[in-house]
């Protein structure tokens, strides 16, 4: 599954009794093997194909906004940066599309704040990130505010559903 950078949902999605344990378990990690869904499916009383279909549904519905690995890009020699923009409501959809067209954009989120669009960029170097930020500014006609990491905090957040 790929990151589609879906905007935040405003309509709640009903989770059934099978979805909650799946979401709780996926927050704890994912097996590294050739068929991870086949390995996990029996834990939920499902077949591999049923588990895949449920995760795909959760992703398409917006319950999962991203499903994929997280890499420590700096350990791989790359760089990343948090960025924000103040996007007028009437330009929201076109700006989301313009920002998300860039493969450097890992994900973005809508926030209730003057800076209402926040996104993360990851690239091989800070020069590539800076270039991408300038291109986004040109394409959207809006300023982009970069917030490079000054200090790293390691937190674990698990939401019991």
N, C-alpha and C positions, 0 to 999 in steps of 0.2 A: 504494500500500500504506500502511496506517496502522500506527501504533505500537500494539501490543497489550499492551505491558508484560508480556510473558511472564516467569514466574519462571525462574530459572536451571535448565538441564537437568542431571540427574545421570547420564543414560545417554548415552554417546558416540554420535555420528552418523557413519556411514561416508560420507566424501566420495569421489566418483568422480573420475576423471581430468579430467572437464570442469568439476566444481565448483571445484576449487582455483584454476585460472586466472581463473575468474569472480570468486571472492572476492578474489584478489590485485588484480585490475584495479579492482574497485569501491572498494577502499580508497584508490585514487589520485584519485578524483573521478568525477563523472557528467556526461555531456554535457548542456548546457543547450540544448535544441532541442525541437521538437514531437514527435519520435519517438526518444528516446534509446536505447531498446532496439534499434530498427532500425539505428541507427548503430553500436552495439557488437556486435551479433550476428555479423556476418561475421568479426570478430576471433577468434571462438571456433568458427567453422565451423557456426554455428547459424542458424536462422530467428528472426525477431523473436519469434514466439509461443513458440518453444522456450526462448529465453532468459528470457522473462517467466515461463514455467512453472517453470523451474529456480530463479529467484530467489524465486518464491512458495513453492516447496517448502522452500527453505532457511529462509525466514521462518517457515512453519508448523511446521517441525521444531524450531525454536528455535536453529538455527545462527546465524541473524541475529535478534537480539532487537529490532532497530529498523532500518527502512529508510526513509530520508527525509532531507530537507535539515536542515542545522544553520544556525541564524541567530544572528547577533550581536545578541541582543535589546536590549541596552543601546544599540546604535547606532540602533535603531528607536524608542528612547524607553521601552522596557520595563525589566523587572527580572527577575532569577532568583535562586534560593537553593538550596543543598544542604540537605537535611534528613535526620534519622535518627530511628529509633524502636527501642526494645527490645520485640520482639513475642514473646510466649510461643508456643511451637510449636503448641499446641492452637488458637491463634487466628490462625495464620499466614494461611491461605487467606481467611478472612473479612476480615482486615485488608488483605490485598493488594487484594481487591475494593473495599473502602471507599476506599482511597487512590487506586486507579486510576480510580474513577468521576469524579474531578475532572479537567476538561480542562487545568487548570494543571500537572498532573503530566506531565512530559515523559517520564520513564522511572524505573524503580526497580530495585534490585538487592538480592539476598540476600547477606549477608556472614556469615562466621564470626567473630562479635564480639559483645560484650554488646549493642551497637547493631547489630542484625542486618538491619534494613531501611533502605536508603539510597535517597533519591529526589531528583529535581530538580524544582523548580517554576519556571514561567515565566509572567509575567503583565504587564499594562500598567503596574503600579506595585508598590512594596514594600508599600503598604497592602493591595493585593489579595492579595499573597502571605501577609502576616500574617493576613488574614482567613481565607484557605484553611487555613492551619496550625491556627488555632483551631477551625475547623469539623471538620477531621480529628481533632483531639483529642477533641472532643465526640462525634463519630460512633464513634470506636474506644474511647474511655475510656482512651487511652494518651497519655503525654506525647510531644510532638514537639520535637526539638532542632533549631534552625535554625542553619545555618552560612553566613551571607552572605559573599560574596566580599570579601576585604580587599585582595588583590593578584592580578593576572592573570598567568598563565604560559602561554605558547604552546608547546605540544609537538606533535610529530607522531609518531604511533605507527603503524607498518605492520607487520603480522604476516605474514611470508612463509609461505604454506601449501604 
